[in-house]
Amino acid sequence: MSIQFNLHDIKSTLPENVTLVAVSKTKPVSDLMEAYNAGQRIFGENKIQEMVEKWEVMPKDIQWHMIGHVQTNKVKFMAPFVSLIHGVDSLKLLQEINKQALKNDRIIDCLLQMHIAEEETKFGLNEEELSALLNSNEFQEMKNIRILGLMGMATFTDNQKQIRKEFTHLKSIFDKLQSLNTDSDNYRNCQLNTISMGMSGDYKLAIECGSTMIRVGSSIFGNRNYQ
Ligand SMILES: *Cc1c(COP(=O)(O)O)cnc(C)c1O
């Protein structure tokens, strides 16, 4: 199946309020251009270096999403152009993003990554850490970041019940945060409208559970080859 076909196939099933991020990591620019020519404008990468290289050569109306774990010392390379950073899971990282955004005279949109999976290895905050972060003075004084919502990854399993439980959990945390939208004094840098959850294998379930942004790679571009 062609990339164009896959894209149209997926898009035709998506509710209007769900944004599709085409995850293009490891794929050549020619593949991304095929998706671009089919109308796709949002691409997700998980390595900053690779995203910068693709940004440099591709049309400038593309929105680049960083979906991988971000090292603090590399934020500066994407700060001039990144459109949304999905995997923010510490105050320290957020401070660096805020600093680099200021240098570029921008406000950078971010999602806070929550740990919802059973696996120990996945990155992300727990609820306690989330609330500590949001209630810290350091956070509330940041003027060059904007928190659009939450991101999470379910456990890598075939057990649909388990995945559903984890997605529902993330949605419930998001719902609890809605009060921040109205308490505008301390949370001027929050504008919560996004739940990034769901990948090729589980995006339909994620949408059922309230996802507004799905990150789909292999179902669009085919399997990835890692050398
Ligand atoms: C690679 C990746 C995806 C896409 O995975 P597919 O199974 O190929 O759709 C989504 N989210 C993150 C964080 C990823 O690293």
The ligand as a Tripos MOL2 file, in Angstrom:
@<TRIPOS>MOLECULE
LIG
   15    15     1     0     0
SMALL
NO_CHARGES

@<TRIPOS>ATOM
      1 C1          7.5420    5.5390   17.1810 C.3       1 LIG1
      2 C2          6.5430    6.1920   18.0420 C.ar      1 LIG1
      3 C3          5.1830    6.2280   17.6750 C.ar      1 LIG1
      4 C4          4.6350    5.5690   16.4160 C.3       1 LIG1
      5 O1          4.6480    4.1820   16.5440 O.3       1 LIG1
      6 P1          3.8960    3.2490   15.4590 P.3       1 LIG1
      7 O2          3.6130    2.0090   16.2190 O.co2     1 LIG1
      8 O3          4.8650    3.0420   14.3460 O.co2     1 LIG1
      9 O4          2.6830    3.9510   15.0270 O.co2     1 LIG1
     10 C5          4.3030    6.9090   18.4930 C.ar      1 LIG1
     11 N1          4.7280    7.5240   19.6290 N.ar      1 LIG1
     12 C6          6.0040    7.5040   20.0100 C.ar      1 LIG1
     13 C7          6.3950    8.2040   21.2590 C.3       1 LIG1
     14 C8          6.9580    6.8320   19.2440 C.ar      1 LIG1
     15 O5          8.2320    6.8260   19.6380 O.3       1 LIG1
@<TRIPOS>BOND
     1     1     2 1
     2     2     3 ar
     3     2    14 ar
     4     3     4 1
     5     3    10 ar
     6     4     5 1
     7     5     6 1
     8     6     7 2
     9     6     8 1
    10     6     9 1
    11    10    11 ar
    12    11    12 ar
    13    12    13 1
    14    12    14 ar
    15    14    15 1
@<TRIPOS>SUBSTRUCTURE
     1 LIG1         1 GROUP 0 **** ****
